[in-house]
Amino acid sequence: MNIIKKFSNTTSNVIFNIINSVLVKGIAIIVAFLTIPAYIKYFDNNVTLGIWFTILSVLSWILNFDLGIGNGLRNRIVTTLAQKQEEKTKKYISSAYIFLLIIAVIVSIITCSLSLIVPWNNVFNVSNTDVSSADLTFAITIVLLSIMLQFILRIISSILYALQLAFIPNMLSLLTSIILLIFVMYSNAYLANHNIIALSLVYLLAVNLPLLITTLVIFKNRLRAFRPSIHFFDFDYAKDTLKTGSAFLGLQLEAMIINNTSIFLITWLLGSIYVVEYNIYFKVFSLVSTVFSLITVPIWSAVTKAQSEQNYLWVKKTIRVLQLIAIIFSVVQLMMLPIMQFLFDVWLKENSINVDYEIMILFSIEQSVVIWSGICASICNGLNELRLQFILMTIGAILIVPLAIVFTGILGGYYGVVLAHTIALLPYCIGQTIWLEKYISKNIIKVKKEAILK
């Protein structure tokens, strides 16, 4: 930690969060690898397991419909906390919580009502013999309610990011994963497994309890003076947060379409049984982009702070470091391919699959593109420069589904969806990288001229 003190305050905070995040994520990776074989044992067939993965993937999309308030709040209170504007901070936090609570209640009533009448077996392309209609509807409704609770409770994550405590949300996710793993393993050993309803109930508790406890602890201690209160609700502040976050909402929705529809597209185009093999590959290869995201998460708020100080030289140096790390990660990923079969056999044991090196290369390329897009997103979000992002992500969102249909038809497998995802992200990666280089260089020159004139 003495080494960290030698850096600037902004860099020190980033490094501190990265180190803690990597430690937490290292444990999370182990838990994730243990969870897949435990899930395979929990469900009696891959069809049901594929449905569970798809349910979580599809319903978690709803979390993106917070109207961008979480990200808007994050960017706003970075400034108000730094400038010690307590009244504004109170109003921003209270207004965000109350506004999202109102939205969550309305959305819950609508979505839960629809959930009871939607023919989910048809939606997920699964027969009643694999999962009964009643069980599937009940399970989806429970997970839906869980997502609605997260809708409100997850605001604490945005606040923690603004406080430069980005590693804590990772700890909460880890705790959720541990609770789910313990339940599945215990159920496999002592209870009647295969129960998708029981797993849904545990999921509801595992996701929301850590968020609730953290919220209570943070507002009882560090943010005691900023506790959410109806007395500090101000529609103008809610509107301002909404205005700041509305651009983020558009990006969230487009990112959701591009990055979070693969499982749904595979289920829709090929069937849920193919989701399991896809998820096995994805769990392994997404480790690289997941670890890299631990680096970029604290960068966002740090860039916002650097911009307020007109420290664009720091931003440029940060971009170069991130790009170098991205290249190293991509090369290491390819170097790991020869030992993948061994790793799969050790990990999945009797449930292991025969690896396909062409598919693995495709996943490696996809994750390299995801990493690069993460660099662009973290820097541009911190700079609050969203217009070009929106345009380029719109192109990707338009391309993803037709590309998936075409490539799945040509290649005859789920890897067509992986290829479609990769190509859909390329316009964003290329266009945003070029723009970012010009923007940073222009502002560095501008700041230098202003310093000379002074």
Protein Blocks (a to p, Z undefined) as FASTA:
>chain_A
ZZmmmpcfklmmmmmmmmmmmmmmmmmmmmmmmmmmmmmmmpmbfklmmmmmmmmmmmmm
mmmmnnommmmmmmmmmmmmmnopaklmmmmmmmmmmmmmmmmmmmmmmmmmmmmmpcfk
lmnopafklpcfklmmmmmmmmmmmmmmmmmmmmmmmmmmmnopaklmmmmmmmmmmmmm
mmmmmmmmmmcehilklmmmmmmmmmmmmmmmmmmmmmmmmmmmmgccfklgcfklmmmm
mmmmmmmmmmmmmmmmmmmmmmmmmmmmnopklmmmmmmmmmmmmmmmmmmmmmmmmmmm
mmmmmmmnopaklmmmmmmmmmmmmmmmmmmmmmmmmmmmmmmmmmnmmmpccddfklmm
mmmmmmmmmmmmmmmmmmmmmnopaklmmmmmmmmmmmmmmmmmmmmmmnopaklmmmmm
mmmmmmmmmmmmmmmmmmmmmmmmmmmmmmmmZZ
